[in-house]
Amino acid sequence: MEKHKCGWCVGDTLYEDYHDKEWGVPVKDDATLFEFLVLETFQAGLSWITILRKRENFRKAFDNFDYQKIALYDTKKKEELLQNAGIIRNKLKVNATISNAIAFMEVQKTFGSFHKYIWDFLDHKPMINKIQNYKEAPANTPLSDQISKDLKKRGFKFVGSTVVYAFMQATGMVNDHEINCFRYTQV
């Protein structure tokens, strides 16, 4: 018998695999949190499947999402990224990724880790929603508004409330699996 999955992923094996293994799983590792921050930044205005299909290209282009290396990218590296057809070639998003790497490390210095900082907004416990149909999930919430504002204050770019909420969903800060999805009770 096939397991019920959230409607947004059904029909595409890459989407289903991401849904089944990663989406909504609480992430407490800074390197993985930074990866999702980069991917969600580039996803702004695009579909998530577009980003997933280019994820390995992003990984190669951005030194395996190593924020310490990314923070040091120079003009030559930026130009190289803007010529890379395997990723989204958006100058503002490339620049934002570099700025975000720098801001990410500043947060680590201030709070000890990025995960401690970001999960403090939730008292280190995921929000559990009761979504019947994925279309009912909000695009943003008062909490994502608050986090977005705080991130911007700390120098992060491309972190509007909608991007932040998608980041929260992806990293398990909020469980927006449909209640009849087999992953709902697992994450």
N, C-alpha and C positions, 0 to 999 in steps of 0.2 A: 504494500500500500504506500502510495506517495505521500510525503509529508506536506502539509499546507505551509506555504511561504507567503511573505508579504507580496502584495500584488505588483509593486513597482519593479520587482526583479524578475518576474516569471517570463520565461521565453528566451532569455539570453544566458548562455552558460557562464560567461565571464561575470555578469551581474549576479547570477544565482550563487556562484562560488564565493564572490565577495560577500554577499548577504549571509551565506551559511557559515562562513569562517571568521569574518572580521567586523561587519557592520554592527554597531551597538555593543561590542565587547569592551568593557571598561579598560582603558589604556592608562597605565601609570608610568610608562617609560618615556623619558624626555625625547629620545631620538625618534620614536614612533609618533609622539605628539607633534614634533616639528614636521615630520613627513606629511601628516594629515593637514597641518596648517598650510604648508606649501601647496598641496593638492587642492585644498578647498579655496585658497586664494586664486589659483588658476582656474578653478571651476566657475568663479563668479561670472554670471551671464551665459554660461554654457551648460550642457547636460553632464551629469556625473559619468555617464557611460563613455563620453568623449575622453574624459580625464583617465578613467580606468584603462581604456585602450592604449593610452600613451604613458601609463604609469612607469613601465620599465624604461622608456625613453627619458622620462623625467629623472628617474633614479640615476641613469648614466650621465645625463647632462649636468645634474646638480650634485656630483660627487657623493652619491648614495645618501643624499639629504644631510650631509655633514654640515651642520650650522656653523661650526668653527671655521671650516674652509670657505663656506659661502659668504660669511661676514667679511672675508678678505678679497672677494672678487674685484678685479680691476676692470677698466674700460675694455681691454682686449677680451677678457672672459665674457663680459656683457655682450659684446659684438658677436662673439662665437655663439652664444645662446640665441641671439636674435636671428642668426642664420640657420639654426637647427630646426629643420622641418619636422623632426620627430616630436617636438613639444609645441606648446602654444606660444607663438612668437609675439608677445605683447610687452613692449618696453616698460610700461608702468608696472606690470606684474613681475617682470624680472627685477626691476629696481626695488619693488616692494619686498621681494623674497630676500634680497640682500639686507635691506633695512630691518626686516623682521628677524633675520638671523642675529643681527646686532642687538636688537631689543630683547630677543629671546634669552641671550646670554646675560643681559642686564637683569632680567627677571630672575634668572638662576642665581646671580650674585645676591640679589635682594632677599629672595625667599628660600634659597638653598636648592631649589629645583623648580622647573616650570610646572611639573605635575602638582607639586604642593600648592603653588600659586593658583592654578586654574581650578583644581578640585576643592580649594578652600571656599569657592563660591557656592559649593553644594555640601559643605560640611563633610566632604569625602565620601558621599553616598549618592549613587545615581538616582535621578528622578525617574519614577516608573509611571508612564502614561498608560492610558487604557484606550488605545486606538482600535476602532473596529475596522476601518478601511484606511489605507495609507494616505488617501486624499484628504482625510480629516486632520492629519498632522499639521501643526502650525508651521509657518515659514520662519517665524521668530516669536519670542516671548519677552516679557519684561526682564527676565534674567539674562537672555542673550543680549538685550539692549544694554543692560548694566555691564556685562562682560565686555561688549564691544566698546563702550565708552571708556572703560578702564584700559583696555588694550591700546586704544588710540592715544590715550593720555600718556602711555608708556612708549609711544613711538612706533607702534605697529601700523601697517598700511593694509588696505583691502580687507579690513576686518569689520565690515558692517554687520548689523544684527543678523541678517539672513545667512551670511557666511559663517558667523559664529554659531548659529543654531545648527547648521549642517555639520560643522565641526563637532559640536556636542553630541549629535546623533551618531556620527561615525565613530567617535572615541568612547561611546558608552556612558557619557555623562548624563544622557537621557535615553531611556528605553522607549523608542517609538515603533518597535515591532508591533504588528497587528496582534491583538490578543489571541487570535486563533492560529498564529504562526508558531511553528515548532520551536523557534528560537526565543520567543517571548519569555518563557520561564527559564531558559538556559543562560541568558545573559544577565 
